[in-house]
Amino acid sequence: MTGGTRPRRAVLLLLLLLVGVAAPAASGVVTDGLLPNGNFEQGPDESQMSDTRVMSPNAIPHWEISGFVEYIGSGQQQDDMILPVPEGARAVRLGNDATIRQLLSVTQKASYSITFSAARTCAQAEQLNVSVGPESGVLPIQTVYTSSGWDSYSYAFRARHSTVWLSIHNPGHEDDPACGPLIDFIAIKTLSPPRREKGNMLKNGDFEEGPFIFRDTPWGALVPPMEEDKVSPLPGWMVMSDTKVVKYVDAGHHAVPRGARAVELVAGSEVALLQEVRTVAGRTYRLSFSVGDAGNGCAQPLAVRASAASSSQAVTYESRGTGGSRRGELEFAAAADVTRIVFQSMNHHMKPDGTLCGPVVDDISLVGVSKRAARRLFM
């Protein structure tokens, strides 16, 4: 009996060892930047492919796949459409019910943002479900904000454990199972807790803290709408809309009123950028901010409406599309112990190449105004 038990134990140990070898392992704690093989330049062997479809779940190094996943080369043609790749030579396409995922080693309770590039192909109402552990969010990608067809989207999460699965899933079901978005260039960034600068009641009013922006891509990072209890890729701020986004831009590729980062309101009045702040009912406050253009050819009369409590102020900027900004102010009396500060573009704008654009907002501050100072102001 003992002799029969030992071989069974040996077989069991061998099976456990094989499972351990086959299972993906997280590397060291992730650092800011591209994820391991986040640009998909390391691809599957030909034996693991059927034409462009990846057949083995662990064929793409550092990734695990399921569903209809294709490995796409730059310039590859589908019918009369050429499939572009934003960086390098390779990307993946998520067809019907397809998922790519990677196991990440993170710092527990820290907040992170994920940025990845996506492009629509043949489906019309494409969307992606991004999840990290039990947290998930649906990112609408049917609106294209660049002339290249590629946009970079951001998603944020707070790590509940020291290892987490990052998954990007296409929930769509098309007649052509290969129809679905192209995915490339996936990066991560640790988010610092939102904080207030001295003399400013708002958190991250200069937008210097936000999602990862790829250095070699000129289109910034889109911040999608989110539920109020979710972690924001733009710490301190929320984006409210049904399907539209705001664009987080950098001074390396755009005109920024102050510092290195700003927000471009690219979707008109369909989206609101907002922050809730503690106030004292009846007290007067002054909201100051910059409005300008991103220097990206959006040469139109731009206008931003700032709202707080029951007050609002429209600030216009006559854009030549080459950069520049002006300051705006709104004084208001708080009506409650929490006041919502809201910014919206008053119009939809489009550049000559047909892509959406809008006013830039930056350098936002909120301060209390003493009653004595307020009386002098209106004398």
Secondary structure, DSSP 4 states (H G I P E B T S, - for coil): -HHHHHHHHHHHHHHHHHHHHHS----SSP-SEEPTTTT--S---GGGEETTEE-STT-STT-EEESSEEEEETTEEETTEEE--SSSSEEEEE-TTEEEEEEEE--TT-EEEEEEEEE--S-SS-EEEEEETTEEEEEE--S--SSSSEEEEEEEEE-SSSEEEEEEEE----SSTT-S-EEEEEEEEEEPPP-BPTT-SSBSTT--S-S---TT-TT-EEE----TTSPPSSTT-EEE-SS--EEEEETTTS--SSSSEEEE--SGGG-EEEEEEE--TT-EEEEEEEEE--SSS--SEEEEEEEETTEEEEEEEE--SS--EEEEEEEEE--SSEEEEEEEESS-EE-TTS-EE--EEEEEEEEEE-HHHHHHHT-
